[in-house]
Amino acid sequence: MQSTIQKIELGKLAGIKNTLPFHNPFESIEYLKAMEDSQSASEQSGWIPEHLGKIESGQLVGLLPLYKKFNSYGEFIFDHQWANALQRAGRNYYPKLLTAVPFTPCEGDRILGNTDTNKIELIDACIDKLKTEQIESWHVLFPNNAGKRILEQKELIERFNYRFVWRNNKYATFTDFLSIFTSRQRATIRKERQSIEKIGITFRCKKADEVTLEDWDIFYPFYQQTYLERGQSPYLKRDFFYQINTSNQKLKPVIFFAYQDGMPIAASLCFEGRNTLYGRHWGALTKVKNLHFECCYYQGIDYCINNNIKFFDPGVQGEHKIRRGFQPQIDSSFHYFLHSDLSAAVKNFCDSEKRQIENYIEACKAYTPFNKDYRIE
């Protein structure tokens, strides 16, 4: 009997063999389930799980992470203009359907399946759900090239954005990496790093097999502080980090702790994927000039060089990354609308925005402080 697409509850997959390809930590069942079990991504926080999937002969062969949302918080793609426009027209933009990893603006497959056929079935099932429930829109955030290739086969609108990514050109050392910069910028980066060393700040990197629950207890106040400084509550609850600790070997967290006088004063959290180090969270309980750059950028670059990791994605936006060797890169999101009027308006908006993004990328390339031989083409 042919299996069909069904609603999937992550907590009820015990006994079901997961055969989905595994490319990054954030699209694993363990990571998504930790979001839900810790109540970080839940109905109370505005993320109602509505995942779709396909099970064949006791095996999970397709999964579409899907959430019903009544706001746009924690997405890192801003659609408030669209919501306001539809409200002025007397219609409800919310609830909307969203395919994304909660609070995690990192690229991934998004439509998870063993075959293109399984992936297309998941897309069709989501569109059917949209029509059945008369929901105005479905949004797919930060798909990678494999995800884009599938989504482009359907009538979704692509919206362009950008991020800054470090590329490892087989550097032997950090000094080797610095050789691509102009002499002035090389000196600037050296001074930033030396300013941290001169005041006695040291670092310890803890990889997945070393991270303990005690480390998460040290890290969490740093993470909290970043949000408290903005007058916000942190998206992720402490229990989320406890949950992922049970799957450290698969999810591969990497924590860089900063110490002064033997006490931890700051930390940054990354996750190691197949060929990319993903920078996710950071915080410090004391203000120290250049500490953010060292903890969030230079420690990660060192780690990638020492472990032969090809890319370092420290998170979205932030022009200050350019001066430290991160290069502009186009990314995108995809959007499906139930009605043609909103779809046409958004298509015009995205076409115009695309030209602005392309111009911005070109301006960034001109600003990159590399030697002529290493200029971005």
N, C-alpha and C positions, 0 to 999 in steps of 0.2 A: 504494500500500500504506500502510495506517495505521501511523504510528509508535507505539512503546510507550515507557513509562518505562524508563530504563536507568541503571546506575551510571555516574557521570561522574567522570573524572579531570581535574582542572583543567589539568594539564600536557599534556594530549593534545587540547586544544581548538583547536590551530593549524589554520587552514583552515576552522573553523566560525565563521560569522558570529553575533555576539552581538546579538540583537534585544530583549533584556530591557530593561524600563524602568529608568532610572538615577535614583534619588532621594537616595541618600546614599553617601558614599565606602566605607562598610564592607561593603556588599553587592555591591561590584564584584568581578569576577573577579580583577582586579589585586591588590586588598587581601587577599582570601582566599588567593590563590596565594602572595603574599609571606609570609603566615603559615606556609604549608606548606614553601615552598622554603627559608626561613630556619631550619626546624626549630623554630620557636616553637610552632606547633600541629602536632604530629606524634605518632606512636605512642609515642615516647620521653617526650613531655611529657603523655601521657594523652589526646590528641585524635586518634583514628583516623578519617581521612576516609572517609565512606561516602556521598558526595553522590549524589543522584538527579536526573535531568534528562530532558528531552525534546528530541530533535533532529528537525526536519522540513526536508527538502530542503536540507540543509547549513546550517540555521539553528538556533541554540539558542533555543527558545521557552519553556522552563520549567526552573527550577533550584531544588532544595531543598537548601540547605546542611545537611549532616547529618554528625554525628560519633558514633562509638561510644566511650563513656567508661566507665572503671573507677573513677572518682572524681568528685568534684564541685568540683574546684579551678578557679578562674578563671572562675566563672559568675556570681557576684554574686546569685544566687538560692539560698537555702539549703534543702536537702532532706534534711539528715542525720537528722532525726527520722523521716522516712519510711523511709530506708534502715535505720535501727536497728530500727524496728518490723517490717519485713519479715524482717530477719535473725533476730529473736526468734521469728518464726513458722516458721523453718526454711527460708526461701526466699532467693534471691539477688536483691538490688536491682540489682547490677551484673553485667554491663554494662547500660547504658541507652543510648538513642538521644537525641541532643540536636540541636536546630536553634537555632543562635545564632552570633554572630560571636565567635570566641575572645577572651577577656579584654576584651571591648568591650560594656559595658552601655548601649548606645544603641539607641533604638527604630528599627525598620525594617520593611519589608514581610514579611520572613522567608520567605514562600512566594512565590517569584519566578516570574512568568509573564505572558504577553501577554494572556491571557484568564482569566476566572474558571474556565472549564472546565479549562484547563491546570493551574491551581492546585489544584482539587479532585482531579484525577488524581494529582498529586504527593502530596497528603495520603493518598489511598486506597492509593497504592503504599507509602508509609511504614508504614501500619497493616498492610498485607499482609506487609511485611518483618518487622515486630514479631511477627506470628503465626507466620510460617514459621520464624524463628530462636528463637522462644519467649523473647523478651526482654520483661521485665516492664513497661517504660514508655518513653514518648517525651515529651520536654519541649521546648516552644517558648518562648524567652525574649525578652521586650521587643518584641512586635509592635506596630506602630503601628495607627492606626484602620483602615487598609485591610487590614492583616493580621488584625486582630481580626474584621473583618466576614466574612472567609473562614473562619476557624477556628471561629467561632460556629455555622457551618452543620453542624459535625461534633460528635461526642460527646466533646469535650474539656472538662476542668475548668479554669475560669479562676481564677487566684490573683492577688489584688490586692497591689500594693505602691505605692510613692510615690517621687517625685523632686522636685527644686526647679529651676524653669526661669525664666529672665529673659525678659520680654516687652518688645519695643520698641514703645512707643506713639508712634512718629514723633517721638522726641526729637531736638532739633536739636543739643544738646551734653550733656556729662555734667552740667553745672550744671542744665540743663533737667530731666534725669532726677532729680536730687536734690530738685527742687521738690515731688515727690510725698511726701517723707518728713516726719515730724514734725521740728520745729526741732532737737530734741535729737539725733535720729539723723543729720540732715544734718551737724551739727557733728562727730559721732563719725566719720563717713566722711571728712569733710574732714581731720580730725586724722590718721586712718590714712594717707591719701595724703600729707599733708604730712610725716609722720614719715619716710617713705621718701625724699622729695625733699630733706629737710634734711641727710641723711647722704650726699648726693651720688650716690644710686643713680639711674641713668637706664635707659631701655628702648629697645630697637630691635625692631620687628616685621619679620619676614621672611616674605613671602608665597610662594606656591607657585613662582612664576617666579624667585624670588631664592634659594630654599633649595638648598644644595649639599651634597655629601658631607662637606665640612669642617664644615658646620653640624651635621650629625648626629654627627660625632665630638665636637663640643663639647657637644651636648645629652646624649649617652648617659651620661656619668658622673653628670650630675644625675639622670637617670631611675634609674640604678642605686642612687644614694644613698637614694632614697625607700624602696626595698625592703630595702637593707642595714640601715637604721635599725630595721626591723621584724624583722630576723633572717631575711629571706627572700632567695631568689634572684629576680632580675627575670624576669617572664614572657616578655618579648620580647627576642630576641637582637639584637645590633648589626646583623647582616645584614638583619634585617627592615626597618630604617630605610633601609639601602642599597637594598633591593629596591623600596620604595615611591618612592624618589627617581627611579626610572626612569619613574614615572607621576605625577609631581607635578602636571602640568596637569589631570589628571582627578581625582586624590584630594584635591588642594588642601590640603596641610598649611599651617599658620600657626604659626610659632614666635615667642614673645615672650622675648627674651633680656634679662636684667637685668645691668647693668654697674656696677662701682664701681672708681674709679681706673683706668678703661680696661680692666678685666679682667671677663670674664663670671663671675658668681657664682651665677646661677640661671636657670631657663628653664621655660616651660610650653608644651605642644604642644596645638594645636587642629586640627580639620579643618573645612573649610567645606562645608556641604551646600547644597541648593537654597534653603532659607530658614532654616537653622539653623547656628549655630556650635557645634561639639561640643568641649568641653574633655576632654582625654584623660589627659595625663601631665604631671607636674611634678617638679622636684627642685631642691635647693640644697645647695651644699657648705659654707655657713656659715649660722648661725642669726641671723636678723634679724627683729625684731618687725614684724608686719604685712606682711612681704614676700610671704607666701603669698596674702593677700587681694589685694594689688596685682597680683601676677603672674598669678594664676589667675582672678580675678573682674573687677577694675576695668579691666585692660588689655583683657580680652575684651569688656566692656560698651562701652568706648570704640570698639573695632573694629566692633562691631555698629552703633553709632550712626553712625559715619563711613561705613559701607558698606551702610547700609539693610538690615541683616539682621534678620529678624523675631524670632527666638528665639535664646537662648544657653542650652545645656544643658551645665553644667559637670561633670556626673557624678552618680551616685546618692547619695542620703542626705546628711546634714550639715545639722543644724538651724541652724548658724551662718550659713548662706546666707540665711536668712529676714531677718536684720537688715541684709542688704546688697542687698535688693531682689529676691531670687529667691522665686518663689511656689510653694506646694505643688501638685503635680499627680499624679493617680492614674496609675499604669501597671500592667501585669499580665504574667503568663505563662500559658501553656496547657499542660495535662498530660493525656496519654492513658495508661490502664493496661490491661494485657491481661486482668486478672482483676477481677471485680466486687467482691470483698471489699476489696482495697486501694483501688479506685476510690471505693467508698462511704465508707471511712474518710477519705480525702483530701478528698472533697467536704465532709464535715462539718467537717473542720479548716479548709478554705478559707472556708466560710461564716462560721465563728466569727471567723477572722482578718480577714475583710472588714469586719465591724462594728468591730473594733479600729482598722483602718486609717482608716475613715471618721471615727471619733471623734478620731483623731490629726490628721487633716487639718483638722477644725474647730478644734481647739486651736491648730494652726499659724496659721490665719487670724486668730485673736484676737491672736496674738503679733506679727503683721506690723506694723512701725512706719510705716505710711503715714498720711497725712492722711485725715480722714474721707471726703473725696470720692473717694479712691482705694482705699478698703477693699475687700478681696476678698469677693465675694458667694458 
